[in-house]
């Protein structure tokens, strides 16, 4: 697989990474451990060198899984993990106090079975802790050799600028896809200006852009999508038009809708590295093959024109979670 560099940092990773959250958290029951390890190693075999996890995925179990799966080739991969929640529990609220960041770094190193975290993200901006203090703490961890690179997730422009002034931000991880294009307004221009890489999560719209989800799809009772306004049956029915457009273009190119959605993201900027997640080997192969799909200028123009006429229905987060983002 082709490689990309995240902004000006020099951190080189595969053009597509693997988001590992769904193996343990968020989308129903956790994948059986050995099956999950097999999938992560299959991604490495297919050229993936960028793996994303967090202490709150599980919590904690996802980091342990990723650490074990990648241990045979640890030196050949980049592992990203995150801090920012009280006790590592995303239900308990935010905590990015310096002492908490340090505690998470030490605990994550043990769970990941490694001596350094390649990319350490603040999972969400904590309004109670100055971002300068957060960046300063990670700067100290880098000086101590525990962390290599600093990242932010779902941060707004002012937070990005303030953090970057203290410690260069290697990457911003936020949602971005054909059905969530808000980062194009302010975030992407800022990242381009500052030389920061962009790591889109949910590049397939939490599965919706694959075409495998319809208004009649029933999610597991523990699936996060049950509380997402964009995934109500009514919203899914209304949003099907976007999937239909993708399907038409995919049919002409003789690829899949998911591959078109990922190829579109890769075509936006050379410093964008999407991290689709999956629990299925055939979906992994489908997603990773998207790196070889080339969209012409005409393809991109036609896709953008078609999608620009579509208004996606439903908020991407329930109200109680929306307040945590883009500060």
NUMI-446779 format. One record per residue (C-alpha): residue number from 1; residue in one letter; x, y, z. Coordinates in nm, 3 decimals, padded with zeros to 5 digits. Example, Ala and Ser with C-alpha at 12.3 -4.5 7.8 and 13.67 -1.06 7.14 Angstrom:
gunu = 1; lose = a; X = 01.230; Y = -00.450; Z = 00.780
gunu = 2; lose = s; X = 01.367; Y = -00.106; Z = 00.714
//
This chain:
gunu = 1; lose = x; X = 00.000; Y = 00.000; Z = 00.000
gunu = 2; lose = x; X = 00.114; Y = 00.355; Z = -00.067
gunu = 3; lose = x; X = 00.246; Y = 00.562; Z = 00.222
gunu = 4; lose = x; X = 00.154; Y = 00.913; Z = 00.330
gunu = 5; lose = x; X = 00.307; Y = 01.166; Z = 00.569
gunu = 6; lose = x; X = 00.091; Y = 01.334; Z = 00.829
gunu = 7; lose = x; X = 00.153; Y = 01.700; Z = 00.759
gunu = 8; lose = x; X = 00.499; Y = 01.840; Z = 00.820
gunu = 9; lose = x; X = 00.573; Y = 01.600; Z = 01.104
gunu = 10; lose = x; X = 00.754; Y = 01.342; Z = 00.892
gunu = 11; lose = x; X = 00.540; Y = 01.065; Z = 01.047
gunu = 12; lose = x; X = 00.485; Y = 00.822; Z = 00.760
gunu = 13; lose = x; X = 00.197; Y = 00.577; Z = 00.764
gunu = 14; lose = x; X = -00.002; Y = 00.365; Z = 00.520
gunu = 15; lose = x; X = -00.252; Y = 00.563; Z = 00.311
gunu = 16; lose = x; X = -00.531; Y = 00.388; Z = 00.498
gunu = 17; lose = x; X = -00.512; Y = 00.295; Z = 00.864
gunu = 18; lose = x; X = -00.725; Y = 00.060; Z = 01.072
gunu = 19; lose = x; X = -00.964; Y = 00.197; Z = 01.331
gunu = 20; lose = x; X = -00.972; Y = -00.075; Z = 01.596
gunu = 21; lose = x; X = -01.248; Y = 00.060; Z = 01.824
gunu = 22; lose = x; X = -01.527; Y = -00.151; Z = 01.680
gunu = 23; lose = x; X = -01.347; Y = -00.473; Z = 01.767
gunu = 24; lose = x; X = -01.413; Y = -00.406; Z = 02.134
gunu = 25; lose = x; X = -01.655; Y = -00.118; Z = 02.173
gunu = 26; lose = x; X = -01.938; Y = 00.085; Z = 02.028
gunu = 27; lose = x; X = -02.092; Y = -00.145; Z = 01.769
gunu = 28; lose = x; X = -02.233; Y = -00.432; Z = 01.969
gunu = 29; lose = x; X = -02.060; Y = -00.727; Z = 02.140
gunu = 30; lose = x; X = -01.682; Y = -00.740; Z = 02.129
gunu = 31; lose = x; X = -01.522; Y = -00.957; Z = 01.862
gunu = 32; lose = x; X = -01.377; Y = -01.282; Z = 01.992
gunu = 33; lose = x; X = -01.015; Y = -01.213; Z = 02.087
gunu = 34; lose = x; X = -00.836; Y = -01.449; Z = 01.852
gunu = 35; lose = x; X = -01.058; Y = -01.348; Z = 01.564
gunu = 36; lose = x; X = -00.977; Y = -00.981; Z = 01.635
gunu = 37; lose = x; X = -00.604; Y = -01.052; Z = 01.650
gunu = 38; lose = x; X = -00.627; Y = -01.236; Z = 01.319
gunu = 39; lose = x; X = -00.801; Y = -00.938; Z = 01.160
gunu = 40; lose = x; X = -00.545; Y = -00.685; Z = 01.288
gunu = 41; lose = x; X = -00.257; Y = -00.901; Z = 01.164
gunu = 42; lose = x; X = -00.433; Y = -00.947; Z = 00.829
gunu = 43; lose = x; X = -00.441; Y = -00.569; Z = 00.797
gunu = 44; lose = x; X = -00.065; Y = -00.557; Z = 00.853
gunu = 45; lose = x; X = -00.017; Y = -00.829; Z = 00.592
gunu = 46; lose = x; X = -00.207; Y = -00.609; Z = 00.347
gunu = 47; lose = x; X = 00.020; Y = -00.313; Z = 00.403
gunu = 48; lose = x; X = -00.149; Y = -00.129; Z = 00.689
gunu = 49; lose = x; X = 00.103; Y = 00.030; Z = 00.923
gunu = 50; lose = x; X = -00.127; Y = 00.269; Z = 01.115
gunu = 51; lose = x; X = -00.349; Y = 00.137; Z = 01.395
gunu = 52; lose = x; X = -00.585; Y = 00.345; Z = 01.608
gunu = 53; lose = x; X = -00.705; Y = 00.267; Z = 01.960
gunu = 54; lose = x; X = -00.786; Y = 00.446; Z = 02.289
gunu = 55; lose = x; X = -00.799; Y = 00.371; Z = 02.658
gunu = 56; lose = x; X = -01.176; Y = 00.423; Z = 02.662
gunu = 57; lose = x; X = -01.243; Y = 00.158; Z = 02.397
gunu = 58; lose = x; X = -01.361; Y = -00.125; Z = 02.615
gunu = 59; lose = x; X = -01.251; Y = 00.052; Z = 02.829
gunu = 60; lose = x; X = -00.890; Y = -00.066; Z = 02.824
gunu = 61; lose = x; X = -00.945; Y = -00.399; Z = 02.646
gunu = 62; lose = x; X = -00.890; Y = -00.255; Z = 02.297
gunu = 63; lose = x; X = -00.540; Y = -00.131; Z = 02.382
gunu = 64; lose = x; X = -00.452; Y = -00.474; Z = 02.521
gunu = 65; lose = x; X = -00.584; Y = -00.639; Z = 02.207
gunu = 66; lose = x; X = -00.395; Y = -00.406; Z = 01.974
gunu = 67; lose = x; X = -00.076; Y = -00.443; Z = 02.175
gunu = 68; lose = x; X = -00.088; Y = -00.821; Z = 02.161
gunu = 69; lose = x; X = -00.183; Y = -00.834; Z = 01.793
gunu = 70; lose = x; X = 00.097; Y = -00.602; Z = 01.684
gunu = 71; lose = x; X = 00.372; Y = -00.728; Z = 01.913
gunu = 72; lose = x; X = 00.540; Y = -00.949; Z = 01.646
gunu = 73; lose = x; X = 00.601; Y = -00.648; Z = 01.422
gunu = 74; lose = x; X = 00.585; Y = -00.357; Z = 01.666
gunu = 75; lose = x; X = 00.879; Y = -00.173; Z = 01.511
gunu = 76; lose = x; X = 00.711; Y = -00.170; Z = 01.169
gunu = 77; lose = x; X = 00.386; Y = -00.003; Z = 01.272
gunu = 78; lose = x; X = 00.254; Y = 00.324; Z = 01.413
gunu = 79; lose = x; X = 00.017; Y = 00.294; Z = 01.708
gunu = 80; lose = x; X = -00.209; Y = 00.584; Z = 01.801
gunu = 81; lose = x; X = -00.397; Y = 00.596; Z = 02.131
gunu = 82; lose = x; X = -00.584; Y = 00.861; Z = 02.328
gunu = 83; lose = x; X = -00.634; Y = 01.020; Z = 02.668
gunu = 84; lose = x; X = -00.901; Y = 01.257; Z = 02.794
gunu = 85; lose = x; X = -01.178; Y = 01.080; Z = 02.985
gunu = 86; lose = x; X = -01.223; Y = 01.037; Z = 03.360
gunu = 87; lose = x; X = -01.103; Y = 00.689; Z = 03.460
gunu = 88; lose = x; X = -01.083; Y = 00.597; Z = 03.092
gunu = 89; lose = x; X = -01.463; Y = 00.585; Z = 03.079
gunu = 90; lose = x; X = -01.627; Y = 00.790; Z = 02.804
gunu = 91; lose = x; X = -01.948; Y = 00.798; Z = 03.009
gunu = 92; lose = x; X = -01.784; Y = 00.978; Z = 03.302
gunu = 93; lose = x; X = -01.689; Y = 01.305; Z = 03.139
gunu = 94; lose = x; X = -01.362; Y = 01.471; Z = 03.046
gunu = 95; lose = x; X = -01.033; Y = 01.485; Z = 03.233
gunu = 96; lose = x; X = -00.716; Y = 01.615; Z = 03.069
gunu = 97; lose = x; X = -00.541; Y = 01.737; Z = 03.381
gunu = 98; lose = x; X = -00.163; Y = 01.693; Z = 03.351
gunu = 99; lose = x; X = -00.149; Y = 01.423; Z = 03.619
gunu = 100; lose = x; X = -00.422; Y = 01.230; Z = 03.442
gunu = 101; lose = x; X = -00.244; Y = 01.253; Z = 03.107
gunu = 102; lose = x; X = 00.073; Y = 01.116; Z = 03.267
gunu = 103; lose = x; X = -00.117; Y = 00.831; Z = 03.434
gunu = 104; lose = x; X = -00.284; Y = 00.737; Z = 03.105
gunu = 105; lose = x; X = 00.048; Y = 00.739; Z = 02.919
gunu = 106; lose = x; X = 00.205; Y = 00.498; Z = 03.170
gunu = 107; lose = x; X = -00.100; Y = 00.269; Z = 03.173
gunu = 108; lose = x; X = -00.133; Y = 00.269; Z = 02.796
gunu = 109; lose = x; X = 00.233; Y = 00.180; Z = 02.751
gunu = 110; lose = x; X = 00.177; Y = -00.130; Z = 02.965
gunu = 111; lose = x; X = -00.146; Y = -00.232; Z = 02.792
gunu = 112; lose = x; X = 00.007; Y = -00.182; Z = 02.449
gunu = 113; lose = x; X = 00.316; Y = -00.376; Z = 02.556
gunu = 114; lose = x; X = 00.545; Y = -00.110; Z = 02.414
gunu = 115; lose = x; X = 00.802; Y = 00.141; Z = 02.533
gunu = 116; lose = x; X = 00.669; Y = 00.437; Z = 02.333
gunu = 117; lose = x; X = 00.334; Y = 00.569; Z = 02.206
gunu = 118; lose = x; X = 00.378; Y = 00.679; Z = 01.846
gunu = 119; lose = x; X = 00.086; Y = 00.922; Z = 01.840
gunu = 120; lose = x; X = -00.091; Y = 01.040; Z = 02.157
gunu = 121; lose = x; X = -00.422; Y = 01.219; Z = 02.098
gunu = 122; lose = x; X = -00.631; Y = 01.425; Z = 02.334
gunu = 123; lose = x; X = -00.962; Y = 01.247; Z = 02.274
gunu = 124; lose = x; X = -01.177; Y = 01.555; Z = 02.330
gunu = 125; lose = x; X = -01.089; Y = 01.911; Z = 02.430
gunu = 126; lose = x; X = -01.138; Y = 01.958; Z = 02.805
gunu = 127; lose = x; X = -01.284; Y = 02.305; Z = 02.875
gunu = 128; lose = x; X = -01.155; Y = 02.288; Z = 03.233
gunu = 129; lose = x; X = -00.789; Y = 02.249; Z = 03.136
gunu = 130; lose = x; X = -00.605; Y = 02.505; Z = 02.920
gunu = 131; lose = x; X = -00.501; Y = 02.341; Z = 02.595
gunu = 132; lose = x; X = -00.156; Y = 02.492; Z = 02.648
gunu = 133; lose = x; X = -00.120; Y = 02.282; Z = 02.964
gunu = 134; lose = x; X = -00.225; Y = 01.972; Z = 02.773
gunu = 135; lose = x; X = 00.029; Y = 02.036; Z = 02.499
gunu = 136; lose = x; X = 00.295; Y = 02.118; Z = 02.757
gunu = 137; lose = x; X = 00.239; Y = 01.789; Z = 02.937
gunu = 138; lose = x; X = 00.264; Y = 01.587; Z = 02.616
gunu = 139; lose = x; X = 00.578; Y = 01.785; Z = 02.530
gunu = 140; lose = x; X = 00.730; Y = 01.662; Z = 02.855
gunu = 141; lose = x; X = 00.629; Y = 01.304; Z = 02.776
gunu = 142; lose = x; X = 00.800; Y = 01.336; Z = 02.438
gunu = 143; lose = x; X = 01.114; Y = 01.465; Z = 02.609
gunu = 144; lose = x; X = 01.100; Y = 01.163; Z = 02.841
gunu = 145; lose = x; X = 01.078; Y = 00.926; Z = 02.544
gunu = 146; lose = x; X = 00.732; Y = 00.795; Z = 02.628
gunu = 147; lose = x; X = 00.556; Y = 00.959; Z = 02.332
gunu = 148; lose = x; X = 00.670; Y = 01.048; Z = 01.980
gunu = 149; lose = x; X = 00.389; Y = 01.265; Z = 01.838
gunu = 150; lose = x; X = 00.099; Y = 01.476; Z = 01.967
gunu = 151; lose = x; X = -00.251; Y = 01.474; Z = 01.824
gunu = 152; lose = x; X = -00.594; Y = 01.625; Z = 01.888
gunu = 153; lose = x; X = -00.938; Y = 01.480; Z = 01.819
gunu = 154; lose = x; X = -01.252; Y = 01.677; Z = 01.732
gunu = 155; lose = x; X = -01.081; Y = 02.004; Z = 01.829
gunu = 156; lose = x; X = -01.185; Y = 02.342; Z = 01.695
gunu = 157; lose = x; X = -00.961; Y = 02.589; Z = 01.515
gunu = 158; lose = x; X = -00.869; Y = 02.797; Z = 01.822
gunu = 159; lose = x; X = -00.773; Y = 02.490; Z = 02.024
gunu = 160; lose = x; X = -00.563; Y = 02.360; Z = 01.735
gunu = 161; lose = x; X = -00.379; Y = 02.691; Z = 01.701
gunu = 162; lose = x; X = -00.321; Y = 02.731; Z = 02.075
gunu = 163; lose = x; X = -00.190; Y = 02.376; Z = 02.116
gunu = 164; lose = x; X = 00.025; Y = 02.396; Z = 01.804
gunu = 165; lose = x; X = 00.195; Y = 02.710; Z = 01.938
gunu = 166; lose = x; X = 00.321; Y = 02.510; Z = 02.238
gunu = 167; lose = x; X = 00.392; Y = 02.177; Z = 02.067
gunu = 168; lose = x; X = 00.354; Y = 02.101; Z = 01.695
gunu = 169; lose = x; X = 00.039; Y = 01.898; Z = 01.641
gunu = 170; lose = x; X = 00.111; Y = 01.603; Z = 01.412
gunu = 171; lose = x; X = -00.248; Y = 01.509; Z = 01.335
gunu = 172; lose = x; X = -00.608; Y = 01.599; Z = 01.399
gunu = 173; lose = x; X = -00.854; Y = 01.311; Z = 01.412
gunu = 174; lose = x; X = -01.214; Y = 01.408; Z = 01.344
gunu = 175; lose = x; X = -01.513; Y = 01.273; Z = 01.158
gunu = 176; lose = x; X = -01.506; Y = 01.343; Z = 00.785
gunu = 177; lose = x; X = -01.682; Y = 01.170; Z = 00.499
gunu = 178; lose = x; X = -01.917; Y = 01.232; Z = 00.211
gunu = 179; lose = x; X = -02.199; Y = 01.267; Z = 00.463
gunu = 180; lose = x; X = -02.014; Y = 01.486; Z = 00.714
gunu = 181; lose = x; X = -01.821; Y = 01.758; Z = 00.532
gunu = 182; lose = x; X = -01.817; Y = 02.027; Z = 00.799
gunu = 183; lose = x; X = -01.434; Y = 02.010; Z = 00.838
gunu = 184; lose = x; X = -01.401; Y = 02.161; Z = 00.491
gunu = 185; lose = x; X = -01.524; Y = 02.498; Z = 00.619
gunu = 186; lose = x; X = -01.249; Y = 02.590; Z = 00.868
gunu = 187; lose = x; X = -01.060; Y = 02.282; Z = 00.984
gunu = 188; lose = x; X = -00.897; Y = 02.167; Z = 00.661
gunu = 189; lose = x; X = -00.770; Y = 02.515; Z = 00.564
gunu = 190; lose = x; X = -00.621; Y = 02.553; Z = 00.912
gunu = 191; lose = x; X = -00.450; Y = 02.216; Z = 00.897
gunu = 192; lose = x; X = -00.311; Y = 02.297; Z = 00.555
gunu = 193; lose = x; X = -00.177; Y = 02.629; Z = 00.681
gunu = 194; lose = x; X = -00.011; Y = 02.477; Z = 00.987
gunu = 195; lose = x; X = 00.115; Y = 02.158; Z = 00.825
gunu = 196; lose = x; X = -00.095; Y = 01.921; Z = 01.034
gunu = 197; lose = x; X = -00.214; Y = 01.583; Z = 00.905
gunu = 198; lose = x; X = -00.580; Y = 01.481; Z = 00.911
gunu = 199; lose = x; X = -00.709; Y = 01.139; Z = 01.017
gunu = 200; lose = x; X = -01.080; Y = 01.101; Z = 00.937
gunu = 201; lose = x; X = -01.267; Y = 00.857; Z = 01.158
gunu = 202; lose = x; X = -01.601; Y = 00.712; Z = 01.047
gunu = 203; lose = x; X = -01.495; Y = 00.764; Z = 00.683
gunu = 204; lose = x; X = -01.777; Y = 00.532; Z = 00.581
gunu = 205; lose = x; X = -02.040; Y = 00.713; Z = 00.786
gunu = 206; lose = x; X = -02.040; Y = 00.449; Z = 01.061
gunu = 207; lose = x; X = -02.116; Y = 00.192; Z = 00.795
gunu = 208; lose = x; X = -02.398; Y = 00.375; Z = 00.621
gunu = 209; lose = x; X = -02.203; Y = 00.467; Z = 00.309
gunu = 210; lose = x; X = -02.129; Y = 00.101; Z = 00.235
gunu = 211; lose = x; X = -02.491; Y = 00.046; Z = 00.134
gunu = 212; lose = x; X = -02.521; Y = -00.242; Z = 00.379
gunu = 213; lose = x; X = -02.752; Y = -00.047; Z = 00.613
gunu = 214; lose = x; X = -03.112; Y = 00.034; Z = 00.527
gunu = 215; lose = x; X = -03.407; Y = 00.184; Z = 00.712
gunu = 216; lose = x; X = -03.500; Y = -00.169; Z = 00.818
gunu = 217; lose = x; X = -03.161; Y = -00.264; Z = 00.964
gunu = 218; lose = x; X = -03.182; Y = -00.363; Z = 01.331
gunu = 219; lose = x; X = -02.876; Y = -00.287; Z = 01.544
gunu = 220; lose = x; X = -02.765; Y = -00.480; Z = 01.851
gunu = 221; lose = x; X = -02.901; Y = -00.331; Z = 02.173
gunu = 222; lose = x; X = -02.550; Y = -00.220; Z = 02.273
gunu = 223; lose = x; X = -02.477; Y = -00.053; Z = 01.939
gunu = 224; lose = x; X = -02.402; Y = 00.319; Z = 01.970
gunu = 225; lose = x; X = -02.594; Y = 00.393; Z = 01.651
gunu = 226; lose = x; X = -02.922; Y = 00.331; Z = 01.833
gunu = 227; lose = x; X = -02.893; Y = 00.675; Z = 01.995
gunu = 228; lose = x; X = -02.757; Y = 00.864; Z = 01.693
gunu = 229; lose = x; X = -03.022; Y = 01.089; Z = 01.532
gunu = 230; lose = x; X = -02.875; Y = 01.027; Z = 01.187
gunu = 231; lose = x; X = -02.953; Y = 00.656; Z = 01.230
gunu = 232; lose = x; X = -03.322; Y = 00.670; Z = 01.310
gunu = 233; lose = x; X = -03.521; Y = 00.467; Z = 01.056
gunu = 234; lose = x; X = -03.667; Y = 00.790; Z = 00.915
gunu = 235; lose = x; X = -03.323; Y = 00.948; Z = 00.872
gunu = 236; lose = x; X = -03.184; Y = 00.634; Z = 00.713
gunu = 237; lose = x; X = -03.470; Y = 00.629; Z = 00.465
gunu = 238; lose = x; X = -03.413; Y = 00.995; Z = 00.378
gunu = 239; lose = x; X = -03.035; Y = 00.952; Z = 00.352
gunu = 240; lose = x; X = -03.058; Y = 00.651; Z = 00.121
gunu = 241; lose = x; X = -03.035; Y = 00.891; Z = -00.173
gunu = 242; lose = x; X = -02.668; Y = 00.953; Z = -00.090
gunu = 243; lose = x; X = -02.597; Y = 00.580; Z = -00.089
gunu = 244; lose = x; X = -02.778; Y = 00.545; Z = -00.421
gunu = 245; lose = x; X = -02.556; Y = 00.810; Z = -00.580
gunu = 246; lose = x; X = -02.245; Y = 00.634; Z = -00.450
gunu = 247; lose = x; X = -02.375; Y = 00.304; Z = -00.580
gunu = 248; lose = x; X = -02.428; Y = 00.443; Z = -00.930
gunu = 249; lose = x; X = -02.074; Y = 00.581; Z = -00.948
gunu = 250; lose = x; X = -01.931; Y = 00.260; Z = -00.801
gunu = 251; lose = x; X = -02.112; Y = 00.052; Z = -01.062
gunu = 252; lose = x; X = -01.961; Y = 00.261; Z = -01.342
gunu = 253; lose = x; X = -01.612; Y = 00.221; Z = -01.194
gunu = 254; lose = x; X = -01.671; Y = -00.149; Z = -01.119
gunu = 255; lose = x; X = -01.584; Y = -00.104; Z = -00.751
gunu = 256; lose = x; X = -01.794; Y = -00.082; Z = -00.433
gunu = 257; lose = x; X = -01.963; Y = 00.215; Z = -00.268
gunu = 258; lose = x; X = -01.725; Y = 00.190; Z = 00.027
gunu = 259; lose = x; X = -01.426; Y = 00.205; Z = -00.205
gunu = 260; lose = x; X = -01.562; Y = 00.517; Z = -00.375
gunu = 261; lose = x; X = -01.621; Y = 00.685; Z = -00.038
gunu = 262; lose = x; X = -01.265; Y = 00.609; Z = 00.077
gunu = 263; lose = x; X = -01.107; Y = 00.699; Z = -00.257
gunu = 264; lose = x; X = -01.289; Y = 01.033; Z = -00.245
gunu = 265; lose = x; X = -01.133; Y = 01.109; Z = 00.093
gunu = 266; lose = x; X = -00.785; Y = 01.011; Z = -00.024
gunu = 267; lose = x; X = -00.825; Y = 01.241; Z = -00.323
gunu = 268; lose = x; X = -00.900; Y = 01.547; Z = -00.111
gunu = 269; lose = x; X = -00.544; Y = 01.602; Z = 00.017
gunu = 270; lose = x; X = -00.220; Y = 01.401; Z = 00.028
gunu = 271; lose = x; X = -00.199; Y = 01.445; Z = 00.407
gunu = 272; lose = x; X = -00.536; Y = 01.280; Z = 00.476
gunu = 273; lose = x; X = -00.527; Y = 00.923; Z = 00.614
gunu = 274; lose = x; X = -00.871; Y = 00.767; Z = 00.679
gunu = 275; lose = x; X = -00.903; Y = 00.492; Z = 00.938
gunu = 276; lose = x; X = -01.201; Y = 00.272; Z = 00.847
gunu = 277; lose = x; X = -01.282; Y = 00.004; Z = 01.098
gunu = 278; lose = x; X = -01.438; Y = -00.338; Z = 01.054
gunu = 279; lose = x; X = -01.474; Y = -00.674; Z = 01.224
gunu = 280; lose = x; X = -01.490; Y = -00.874; Z = 00.901
gunu = 281; lose = x; X = -01.197; Y = -00.990; Z = 00.689
gunu = 282; lose = x; X = -01.378; Y = -00.944; Z = 00.357
gunu = 283; lose = x; X = -01.466; Y = -00.586; Z = 00.452
gunu = 284; lose = x; X = -01.105; Y = -00.524; Z = 00.550
gunu = 285; lose = x; X = -00.990; Y = -00.640; Z = 00.208
gunu = 286; lose = x; X = -01.256; Y = -00.429; Z = 00.038
gunu = 287; lose = x; X = -01.161; Y = -00.117; Z = 00.235
gunu = 288; lose = x; X = -00.787; Y = -00.152; Z = 00.187
gunu = 289; lose = x; X = -00.830; Y = -00.206; Z = -00.186
gunu = 290; lose = x; X = -00.976; Y = 00.145; Z = -00.201
gunu = 291; lose = x; X = -00.622; Y = 00.283; Z = -00.183
gunu = 292; lose = x; X = -00.574; Y = 00.162; Z = -00.540
gunu = 293; lose = x; X = -00.896; Y = 00.318; Z = -00.674
gunu = 294; lose = x; X = -00.822; Y = 00.626; Z = -00.881
gunu = 295; lose = x; X = -01.084; Y = 00.893; Z = -00.926
gunu = 296; lose = x; X = -01.032; Y = 01.127; Z = -01.221
gunu = 297; lose = x; X = -01.099; Y = 01.499; Z = -01.208
gunu = 298; lose = x; X = -01.423; Y = 01.426; Z = -01.392
gunu = 299; lose = x; X = -01.516; Y = 01.153; Z = -01.141
gunu = 300; lose = x; X = -01.459; Y = 01.388; Z = -00.849
gunu = 301; lose = x; X = -01.646; Y = 01.674; Z = -01.011
gunu = 302; lose = x; X = -01.945; Y = 01.454; Z = -01.086
gunu = 303; lose = x; X = -01.945; Y = 01.307; Z = -00.737
gunu = 304; lose = x; X = -01.919; Y = 01.647; Z = -00.571
gunu = 305; lose = x; X = -02.195; Y = 01.791; Z = -00.787
gunu = 306; lose = x; X = -02.427; Y = 01.502; Z = -00.709
gunu = 307; lose = x; X = -02.360; Y = 01.501; Z = -00.337
gunu = 308; lose = x; X = -02.380; Y = 01.879; Z = -00.300
gunu = 309; lose = x; X = -02.749; Y = 01.863; Z = -00.389
gunu = 310; lose = x; X = -02.823; Y = 01.622; Z = -00.105
gunu = 311; lose = x; X = -02.911; Y = 01.743; Z = 00.243
gunu = 312; lose = x; X = -02.824; Y = 01.473; Z = 00.495
gunu = 313; lose = x; X = -03.090; Y = 01.431; Z = 00.761
gunu = 314; lose = x; X = -03.017; Y = 01.391; Z = 01.133
gunu = 315; lose = x; X = -02.747; Y = 01.512; Z = 01.370
gunu = 316; lose = x; X = -02.430; Y = 01.303; Z = 01.385
gunu = 317; lose = x; X = -02.436; Y = 01.288; Z = 01.767
gunu = 318; lose = x; X = -02.710; Y = 01.302; Z = 02.030
gunu = 319; lose = x; X = -02.729; Y = 01.639; Z = 02.205
gunu = 320; lose = x; X = -02.550; Y = 01.530; Z = 02.525
gunu = 321; lose = x; X = -02.241; Y = 01.427; Z = 02.325
gunu = 322; lose = x; X = -02.245; Y = 01.713; Z = 02.075
gunu = 323; lose = x; X = -02.129; Y = 01.957; Z = 02.342
gunu = 324; lose = x; X = -01.797; Y = 01.774; Z = 02.373
gunu = 325; lose = x; X = -01.674; Y = 01.854; Z = 02.026
gunu = 326; lose = x; X = -01.513; Y = 02.131; Z = 01.825
gunu = 327; lose = x; X = -01.401; Y = 02.364; Z = 02.100
//
